[in-house]
Amino acid sequence: EALKAAFVRQPDPDTLEHCADAMAHLLDLADTARGAVLGLADGLHTELMGLVPRLSADASQAGAADIPPADALLAVATRLRILAKACDVSLCRVRGFCASLLGLLDDRADALARGAQPVVGPLLAVTLLELLVLVLMRHAAALIQPDPLPHCVVHDPIDRSELQLAPTAARDFCKVVAALLQADGVPQVRAAAFASAVAVLTAWSNAVSFTDAARGDGAKQDEAPWLRLEDELAEALCGHLGDVLTEANGVPPDSGRFVSEELGTTANASAFSQLFWALQQSLSAYG
């Protein structure tokens, strides 16, 4: 309960990361901790879903002392993102949750394509992309891997009806990412969109391949649902990669560079998490 209270009140992301890791360890040690973490995740989920409709409402309706909906949504989404990295409690929801976040990202891409000012800022867009990737990757593994329950989902019971929506949600995610790659002028958002698409497609492909290899010559199983790389997304990914390589060729050899921690060990964050941390730090530093 103390960690739960600190997670809600603390504004510092590094502190939130430590709180989430501590809660994950407690979940592994004692099942009695599950209720507190479930309550925390449910509360954040409910708060986020209540803020989404307010984001597109007329800003003049808010009082002078009110926190802007965009800032409040960023704070809640950041906590859910950090919680999702540490544990999977109460995040096995596709219906409504993923659709709402995808709608926000799609609204940003559409506004930018029309030359309008988007209500979703760059930092919120990057945060939502990372959160969606974490949820979709977990759903992909749970949907594709055979029983018994996959090890990637250890804290939350699986809702099979929700899992059936995962392929559609992943395809919609790829369409939104392609739109962001084509329309967004913020380099950090395009980098996040590129990494998100690669992460989801790779995770889906690996889950199918590993599951097929584990089945071997056993009993016939239903064919695993593939997430295919559509032409629109492929063209957007290739275009962004070309831009990155062109830009990299113009960087002086003696310039500073980001050095990641040693990969391939659970003691350090994944390359995906390190990249998104760097993108969020960059956007926070420049506003």
Secondary structure as the mmCIF struct_conf table of DSSP 4:
data_model
#
loop_
_struct_conf.conf_type_id
_struct_conf.id
_struct_conf.beg_label_comp_id
_struct_conf.beg_label_asym_id
_struct_conf.beg_label_seq_id
_struct_conf.end_label_comp_id
_struct_conf.end_label_asym_id
_struct_conf.end_label_seq_id
HELX_RH_AL_P HELX_RH_AL_P1 ALA A 2 ARG A 9
HELX_RH_AL_P HELX_RH_AL_P2 PRO A 13 LEU A 29
HELX_RH_3T_P HELX_RH_3T_P1 ASP A 31 ALA A 33
HELX_RH_AL_P HELX_RH_AL_P3 ARG A 34 LEU A 55
TURN_TY1_P TURN_TY1_P1 SER A 56 SER A 56
BEND BEND1 ALA A 57 ALA A 57
HELX_RH_3T_P HELX_RH_3T_P2 ALA A 59 GLN A 61
BEND BEND2 ALA A 62 ALA A 62
TURN_TY1_P TURN_TY1_P2 ALA A 64 ALA A 65
BEND BEND3 ASP A 66 ASP A 66
HELX_LH_PP_P HELX_LH_PP_P1 ILE A 67 PRO A 68
HELX_RH_AL_P HELX_RH_AL_P4 PRO A 69 ALA A 86
TURN_TY1_P TURN_TY1_P3 VAL A 89 SER A 90
TURN_TY1_P TURN_TY1_P4 ARG A 95 GLY A 96
HELX_RH_AL_P HELX_RH_AL_P5 PHE A 97 ALA A 113
TURN_TY1_P TURN_TY1_P5 ARG A 114 GLY A 115
HELX_LH_PP_P HELX_LH_PP_P2 ALA A 116 PRO A 118
BEND BEND4 VAL A 119 VAL A 120
HELX_RH_AL_P HELX_RH_AL_P6 PRO A 122 ILE A 144
BEND BEND5 GLN A 145 GLN A 145
HELX_LH_PP_P HELX_LH_PP_P3 PRO A 146 PRO A 146
BEND BEND6 ASP A 147 PRO A 148
TURN_TY1_P TURN_TY1_P6 HIS A 151 CYS A 152
BEND BEND7 HIS A 155 ASP A 156
HELX_RH_AL_P HELX_RH_AL_P7 ARG A 160 LEU A 163
TURN_TY1_P TURN_TY1_P7 GLN A 164 LEU A 165
HELX_RH_AL_P HELX_RH_AL_P8 ALA A 166 ALA A 183
HELX_RH_AL_P HELX_RH_AL_P9 PRO A 187 ARG A 215
TURN_TY1_P TURN_TY1_P8 GLY A 216 ASP A 217
BEND BEND8 GLY A 218 ALA A 219
HELX_LH_PP_P HELX_LH_PP_P4 ASP A 222 TRP A 226
HELX_RH_AL_P HELX_RH_AL_P10 ASP A 231 ASN A 249
TURN_TY1_P TURN_TY1_P9 GLY A 250 GLY A 250
BEND BEND9 VAL A 251 VAL A 251
TURN_TY1_P TURN_TY1_P10 PRO A 253 ASP A 254
BEND BEND10 SER A 255 SER A 255
HELX_LH_PP_P HELX_LH_PP_P5 SER A 260 LEU A 263
BEND BEND11 GLY A 264 THR A 265
TURN_TY1_P TURN_TY1_P11 THR A 266 ALA A 267
BEND BEND12 ASN A 268 ASN A 268
HELX_RH_AL_P HELX_RH_AL_P11 ALA A 271 ALA A 285
TURN_TY1_P TURN_TY1_P12 TYR A 286 TYR A 286
#
